[in-house]
Amino acid sequence: MSQNVLQKQKVLLVDDEKRNQKIVIEILEDLVDLKVCSSGEEAMEVVEQFDPDLVLLDIMMTGIDGYEVCRRIRANPKLVLTKVILVSGKAMIDERLQGYEVGGDSYMTKPFVPEELLAIAKVFLRLSYVERELSVLNKGLEEEVQRRTSQLLDAEGKLIASAKMSALGEMAGGIAHEINTPLGTIGLLADSLQERLTEPEVDVPALLKMTEMMASTVKRIGRIINGLRTFSRDGSNDVFTVTPFREVLETTLSLCGERLKQSGVELQIADFPEDLQIRCRQVQLSQVLLNLIGNSCDALDGKPAKWIRVGAEKTALGTRVIVTDSGHGVPLEVAKKIFQPFFTTKDVGKGTGLGLSISQGIMTAHGGSLSLDPACENTRFII
């Protein structure tokens, strides 16, 4: 350790004997930033502000003794890197052990041997210097890790949003049709209603039936819009709530039902308990289901028999949600990579390769899992 570095280090001497103070001052004053205290009380008043690298601490003092001073230094988190050498005129083993028990780093006996004192002081000042440098480096590393973690979480959030919008984009045509069709129905009913109102004799029961149809159609559109509103917002910070599975399923199907019809895919809903509830982030669970159904719809394109079955059941470990389609499983080589980010078997421009990877991450965050069932003769994913 260079002389310049040594001169910047701070040593606190705590000793009530002037003779000992003089010896230490002669040895260390020109080498370090030295402060001298004549009692434990005085030491406790200055130690935190002075923040010494090393304390030379006499044990036997009137008032607060060296053991108590050392104990208080060790109890102060701001002085965790301060080295403490306990000093005594005795060399009893019990006294040494007590010193170590209260947090002393080493032990010296008086009278001082100047060469020994200087050598030991340099050793512990070097240790203190290294530990303080490491502490600064560790703090810098922690800050960098926090910064990088924040960046990764931000990037992950953007990827999740991208995958969600991609899935929603694939359903967009069906959603538009799902809204336009009932809007057309409302328009026809409104025209018919106007015509009926101009007739000499108004058929009130018929008009009431038409208004009921219009109200029902408006509710249908409302369900789709609510599903879109729920699905499109960021649900990553939502609290976990106990939600009826049917509610999650209906939100999902409101977004993909029309696409399945247009693709000629039969949707089958397996029986499940009406009171089945899941503790989840509803938006995220809906995203996982929408991704699985969308993938199945893509995979069944061109197949003679096209169906997707969604079911759920209570198990001893929790709840299982099962999405099965009429495909004949996933090839082993594909199955090994299927949950890897950016892996996709779809044509260029048809997928991000992130859906299953993100869905698996979502389910892991839920304390659950997402897996491919290799034992099923069809293609089956289990949440």
C-alpha positions as CSV (number, residue, x, y, z in Angstrom):
1,M,0.0,0.0,0.0
2,S,1.5,3.3,-1.0
3,Q,2.5,6.1,1.4
4,N,-0.2,8.4,-0.1
5,V,-2.9,5.9,0.5
6,L,-1.8,5.3,4.0
7,Q,-1.8,9.0,4.8
8,K,-5.5,9.2,3.8
9,Q,-6.5,6.4,6.2
10,K,-7.8,7.2,9.6
11,V,-6.8,5.7,13.0
12,L,-8.6,6.3,16.2
13,L,-6.6,5.8,19.4
14,V,-8.7,5.3,22.6
15,D,-6.5,5.1,25.7
16,D,-6.7,6.9,29.0
17,E,-2.9,6.7,29.7
18,K,-0.9,9.7,28.3
19,R,2.3,7.5,28.1
20,N,0.6,5.1,25.7
21,Q,-0.9,8.0,23.7
22,K,2.6,9.5,23.3
23,I,4.1,6.2,22.0
24,V,1.3,5.7,19.4
25,I,1.5,9.4,18.3
26,E,5.3,9.1,17.7
27,I,4.8,5.9,15.6
28,L,1.7,6.8,13.6
29,E,1.1,10.5,13.5
30,D,3.2,11.2,10.4
31,L,1.8,8.1,8.6
32,V,-2.0,8.4,9.0
33,D,-4.8,10.7,10.0
34,L,-4.7,10.1,13.7
35,K,-7.3,11.1,16.3
36,V,-6.8,10.5,20.1
37,C,-9.5,10.0,22.7
38,S,-8.9,9.6,26.4
39,S,-12.1,7.8,27.4
40,G,-14.8,5.5,26.0
41,E,-17.4,8.2,26.3
42,E,-15.2,10.6,24.2
43,A,-14.7,7.9,21.6
44,M,-18.4,7.2,21.2
45,E,-19.0,10.9,20.6
46,V,-16.5,11.1,17.7
47,V,-16.3,7.6,16.2
48,E,-19.2,7.7,13.8
49,Q,-18.4,11.1,12.3
50,F,-14.6,10.3,12.1
51,D,-15.4,6.9,10.6
52,P,-11.9,5.4,11.2
53,D,-10.3,2.6,9.3
54,L,-8.7,1.3,12.4
55,V,-9.4,1.7,16.1
56,L,-6.7,1.0,18.7
57,L,-8.8,0.4,21.8
58,D,-7.6,0.1,25.3
59,I,-9.7,-2.4,27.3
60,M,-9.2,-1.2,30.9
61,M,-10.6,2.3,31.1
62,T,-12.7,4.1,33.7
63,G,-16.3,4.7,32.7
64,I,-17.2,2.8,29.4
65,D,-14.5,0.2,29.0
66,G,-13.0,-1.1,25.7
67,Y,-15.3,-4.1,25.5
68,E,-18.4,-1.9,25.6
69,V,-17.0,0.6,23.1
70,C,-16.2,-2.3,20.7
71,R,-19.7,-3.8,21.1
72,R,-21.2,-0.4,20.3
73,I,-19.0,0.0,17.2
74,R,-20.0,-3.4,15.9
75,A,-23.7,-2.5,16.5
76,N,-23.4,0.6,14.2
77,P,-24.0,-0.4,10.6
78,K,-22.1,2.7,9.4
79,L,-18.9,1.4,11.0
80,V,-19.1,-2.2,9.7
81,L,-15.8,-1.8,7.8
82,T,-13.9,-0.4,10.8
83,K,-11.2,-2.7,12.1
84,V,-10.8,-2.8,15.9
85,I,-7.6,-3.9,17.7
86,L,-8.1,-4.4,21.5
87,V,-5.1,-3.4,23.7
88,S,-4.4,-4.6,27.2
89,G,-1.5,-4.9,29.7
90,K,-2.5,-8.4,30.3
91,A,-2.3,-11.5,28.1
92,M,-4.9,-13.7,29.7
93,I,-6.7,-16.1,27.3
94,D,-10.1,-15.3,28.8
95,E,-9.6,-11.6,28.2
96,R,-8.6,-12.3,24.5
97,L,-11.7,-14.5,24.0
98,Q,-14.0,-11.9,25.4
99,G,-12.5,-9.3,23.1
100,Y,-13.2,-11.5,20.1
101,E,-16.7,-12.2,21.3
102,V,-17.6,-8.5,21.3
103,G,-16.2,-8.1,17.8
104,G,-12.5,-7.3,18.1
105,D,-10.4,-8.1,15.0
106,S,-7.2,-8.6,16.9
107,Y,-5.5,-8.2,20.3
108,M,-2.2,-6.5,21.4
109,T,-0.5,-6.3,24.7
110,K,1.2,-3.3,26.3
111,P,3.8,-2.0,26.5
112,F,3.9,-1.5,22.8
113,V,6.8,-2.8,20.7
114,P,7.0,0.0,18.1
115,E,7.9,-2.2,15.1
116,E,5.1,-4.7,16.0
117,L,2.5,-1.9,16.4
118,L,3.5,-0.4,13.1
119,A,3.4,-3.8,11.3
120,I,0.0,-4.8,12.7
121,A,-1.5,-1.4,12.0
122,K,-0.4,-1.5,8.4
123,V,-1.9,-5.0,8.0
124,F,-5.3,-4.0,9.3
125,L,-5.2,-0.7,7.4
126,R,-4.5,-2.6,4.2
127,L,-7.4,-4.9,5.0
128,S,-9.7,-2.0,5.7
129,Y,-8.6,-0.3,2.5
130,V,-9.3,-3.4,0.4
131,E,-12.7,-4.0,2.0
132,R,-13.8,-0.4,1.5
133,E,-12.7,-0.6,-2.2
134,L,-14.6,-3.8,-2.6
135,S,-17.6,-2.3,-0.9
136,V,-17.6,0.6,-3.4
137,L,-17.2,-1.9,-6.3
138,N,-20.0,-4.0,-4.9
139,K,-22.3,-1.0,-4.6
140,G,-21.5,-0.1,-8.2
141,L,-22.2,-3.7,-9.3
142,E,-25.5,-3.7,-7.4
143,E,-26.6,-0.5,-9.0
144,E,-25.6,-1.8,-12.4
145,V,-27.5,-5.1,-11.8
146,Q,-30.6,-3.1,-10.7
147,R,-30.3,-0.9,-13.9
148,R,-29.9,-3.9,-16.1
149,T,-32.7,-5.7,-14.4
150,S,-34.9,-2.7,-14.9
151,Q,-34.0,-2.7,-18.6
152,L,-34.7,-6.4,-18.9
153,L,-38.1,-6.1,-17.2
154,D,-38.9,-3.2,-19.4
155,A,-37.9,-5.2,-22.5
156,E,-39.8,-8.2,-21.2
157,G,-42.9,-6.0,-20.8
158,K,-42.6,-4.7,-24.3
159,L,-42.2,-8.3,-25.7
160,I,-45.3,-9.4,-23.8
161,A,-47.2,-6.5,-25.1
162,S,-45.9,-7.2,-28.7
163,A,-46.9,-10.8,-28.5
164,K,-50.3,-9.9,-27.1
165,M,-50.9,-7.4,-29.9
166,S,-49.7,-10.0,-32.4
167,A,-52.2,-12.5,-31.1
168,L,-54.9,-9.8,-31.2
169,G,-53.9,-8.8,-34.7
170,E,-54.4,-12.4,-35.9
171,M,-57.9,-12.2,-34.4
172,A,-58.7,-8.7,-35.8
173,G,-60.5,-9.8,-38.9
174,G,-62.8,-12.1,-36.9
175,I,-63.4,-9.4,-34.2
176,A,-64.3,-6.9,-36.9
177,H,-66.8,-9.3,-38.4
178,E,-68.1,-10.2,-34.9
179,I,-68.9,-6.5,-34.4
180,N,-70.0,-5.6,-37.9
181,T,-72.5,-8.4,-38.1
182,P,-74.6,-7.4,-35.0
183,L,-74.3,-3.7,-36.1
184,G,-75.9,-4.7,-39.4
185,T,-78.6,-6.6,-37.5
186,I,-79.3,-3.5,-35.4
187,G,-79.5,-1.3,-38.5
188,L,-82.0,-3.7,-40.1
189,L,-84.1,-3.9,-37.0
190,A,-84.0,-0.1,-36.6
191,D,-85.3,0.4,-40.2
192,S,-88.0,-2.2,-39.7
193,L,-89.0,-0.5,-36.4
194,Q,-89.4,2.9,-38.1
195,E,-91.6,1.3,-40.8
196,R,-93.8,-0.4,-38.3
197,L,-94.2,2.8,-36.3
198,T,-95.8,4.5,-39.4
199,E,-98.4,1.8,-39.8
200,P,-102.0,2.7,-38.9
201,E,-102.1,-0.1,-36.4
202,V,-99.0,-0.6,-34.3
203,D,-98.2,-4.2,-33.4
204,V,-96.8,-3.6,-29.9
205,P,-95.8,-7.2,-29.1
206,A,-93.8,-7.4,-32.4
207,L,-92.1,-4.0,-31.7
208,L,-91.2,-5.2,-28.2
209,K,-89.7,-8.4,-29.6
210,M,-87.6,-6.3,-32.1
211,T,-86.4,-4.0,-29.3
212,E,-85.4,-7.1,-27.2
213,M,-83.4,-8.4,-30.2
214,M,-81.7,-5.0,-30.5
215,A,-80.9,-5.0,-26.7
216,S,-79.5,-8.5,-26.9
217,T,-77.4,-7.6,-29.9
218,V,-76.0,-4.5,-28.1
219,K,-75.0,-6.7,-25.2
220,R,-73.2,-9.0,-27.6
221,I,-71.2,-6.1,-28.9
222,G,-70.6,-4.9,-25.4
223,R,-69.1,-8.3,-24.4
224,I,-66.7,-8.1,-27.3
225,I,-65.6,-4.6,-26.5
226,N,-65.2,-5.4,-22.8
227,G,-63.1,-8.4,-23.8
228,L,-60.9,-6.2,-26.0
229,R,-60.6,-3.5,-23.3
230,T,-59.6,-6.1,-20.7
231,F,-57.2,-8.0,-23.0
232,S,-55.4,-5.0,-24.4
233,R,-54.4,-3.4,-21.2
234,D,-51.2,-4.3,-19.3
235,G,-52.0,-6.9,-16.7
236,S,-48.5,-7.6,-15.5
237,N,-48.9,-5.5,-12.3
238,D,-52.4,-6.7,-11.5
239,V,-52.9,-8.3,-8.1
240,F,-53.8,-12.0,-8.1
241,T,-57.5,-12.4,-7.7
242,V,-59.8,-15.4,-7.4
243,T,-61.7,-15.4,-10.7
244,P,-64.4,-17.7,-12.1
245,F,-62.8,-19.8,-14.9
246,R,-66.0,-19.3,-17.0
247,E,-65.3,-15.5,-16.9
248,V,-61.8,-16.0,-18.2
249,L,-62.9,-18.3,-20.9
250,E,-65.8,-16.1,-22.1
251,T,-63.4,-13.1,-22.3
252,T,-61.0,-15.2,-24.4
253,L,-63.7,-16.6,-26.7
254,S,-65.2,-13.2,-27.3
255,L,-62.0,-12.4,-29.1
256,C,-61.3,-15.5,-31.1
257,G,-64.8,-17.1,-31.6
258,E,-65.4,-15.5,-35.0
259,R,-61.9,-16.4,-36.3
260,L,-62.6,-20.1,-35.4
261,K,-65.9,-19.9,-37.3
262,Q,-64.2,-18.4,-40.4
263,S,-61.5,-21.0,-40.2
264,G,-64.0,-23.8,-40.0
265,V,-62.7,-24.9,-36.6
266,E,-65.2,-26.5,-34.3
267,L,-64.9,-25.2,-30.7
268,Q,-65.7,-27.7,-28.1
269,I,-66.0,-26.8,-24.4
270,A,-65.5,-29.7,-22.1
271,D,-67.7,-29.9,-19.0
272,F,-66.2,-28.2,-15.9
273,P,-67.6,-27.3,-12.5
274,E,-69.6,-24.1,-12.8
275,D,-68.1,-22.9,-9.5
276,L,-64.5,-23.5,-10.7
277,Q,-62.3,-20.6,-9.7
278,I,-58.7,-19.7,-10.4
279,R,-56.4,-17.4,-8.5
280,C,-54.8,-15.5,-11.3
281,R,-54.1,-12.3,-13.2
282,Q,-57.1,-12.6,-15.5
283,V,-55.6,-10.6,-18.4
284,Q,-52.5,-12.7,-18.4
285,L,-54.4,-16.0,-18.2
286,S,-56.6,-14.9,-21.0
287,Q,-53.5,-14.0,-23.1
288,V,-52.1,-17.6,-22.6
289,L,-55.4,-19.2,-23.6
290,L,-55.8,-16.9,-26.6
291,N,-52.2,-17.8,-27.7
292,L,-52.9,-21.5,-27.4
293,I,-56.2,-21.4,-29.3
294,G,-54.6,-19.1,-32.0
295,N,-51.7,-21.5,-32.4
296,S,-54.1,-24.5,-32.7
297,C,-56.1,-22.6,-35.3
298,D,-53.0,-21.9,-37.4
299,A,-51.8,-25.5,-37.1
300,L,-55.1,-27.0,-38.2
301,D,-55.2,-24.9,-41.4
302,G,-55.7,-27.4,-44.3
303,K,-56.5,-30.4,-42.0
304,P,-59.6,-32.4,-42.8
305,A,-60.9,-32.6,-39.2
306,K,-60.6,-29.3,-37.4
307,W,-61.6,-29.0,-33.7
308,I,-60.3,-27.4,-30.6
309,R,-61.4,-28.5,-27.1
310,V,-61.0,-26.4,-24.0
311,G,-61.6,-27.8,-20.5
312,A,-60.6,-27.4,-16.9
313,E,-60.6,-29.5,-13.8
314,K,-59.7,-29.3,-10.1
315,T,-56.8,-31.5,-9.0
316,A,-55.1,-32.2,-5.7
317,L,-52.4,-29.6,-6.6
318,G,-54.7,-26.9,-7.9
319,T,-56.5,-26.3,-11.3
320,R,-55.6,-27.7,-14.7
321,V,-56.7,-26.0,-17.9
322,I,-56.4,-28.2,-21.0
323,V,-56.4,-27.1,-24.6
324,T,-56.5,-29.9,-27.1
325,D,-56.8,-29.8,-30.9
326,S,-57.3,-32.4,-33.6
327,G,-53.7,-32.3,-34.7
328,H,-51.6,-35.4,-34.4
329,G,-49.1,-34.1,-31.8
330,V,-45.8,-32.2,-32.2
331,P,-42.7,-33.8,-33.7
332,L,-40.0,-34.6,-31.0
333,E,-37.4,-32.2,-32.5
334,V,-40.0,-29.4,-32.6
335,A,-41.2,-30.2,-29.1
336,K,-37.7,-29.8,-27.7
337,K,-37.6,-26.2,-28.9
338,I,-41.2,-25.1,-28.8
339,F,-40.9,-23.0,-25.7
340,Q,-37.7,-21.3,-26.8
341,P,-38.0,-17.5,-27.5
342,F,-38.3,-16.7,-31.2
343,F,-38.7,-20.3,-32.3
344,T,-41.6,-20.8,-34.7
345,T,-42.8,-23.2,-37.3
346,K,-45.1,-20.6,-38.9
347,D,-44.4,-18.9,-42.2
348,V,-42.4,-15.7,-42.2
349,G,-44.6,-12.8,-41.1
350,K,-47.2,-15.1,-39.4
351,G,-45.7,-15.3,-35.9
352,T,-43.2,-13.7,-33.5
353,G,-42.0,-17.0,-32.0
354,L,-42.6,-15.4,-28.6
355,G,-46.1,-16.6,-27.8
356,L,-45.3,-19.9,-26.1
357,S,-42.2,-18.6,-24.4
358,I,-44.0,-15.7,-22.9
359,S,-47.0,-17.8,-22.0
360,Q,-44.7,-20.2,-20.1
361,G,-43.2,-17.3,-18.3
362,I,-46.6,-16.0,-17.3
363,M,-47.6,-19.3,-15.9
364,T,-44.3,-19.6,-14.0
365,A,-45.0,-16.2,-12.4
366,H,-48.5,-17.6,-11.5
367,G,-46.7,-20.4,-9.6
368,G,-47.9,-22.9,-12.2
369,S,-46.6,-24.3,-15.5
370,L,-47.4,-24.6,-19.2
371,S,-46.4,-27.9,-20.9
372,L,-47.0,-30.0,-23.9
373,D,-48.6,-33.4,-23.2
374,P,-46.4,-35.9,-25.1
375,A,-48.7,-38.8,-24.2
376,C,-51.8,-37.4,-26.0
377,E,-52.5,-38.8,-29.5
378,N,-53.7,-35.3,-30.4
379,T,-51.9,-31.9,-29.7
380,R,-52.5,-31.0,-26.1
381,F,-51.2,-28.2,-23.9
382,I,-51.8,-28.3,-20.1
383,I,-51.8,-25.2,-17.9
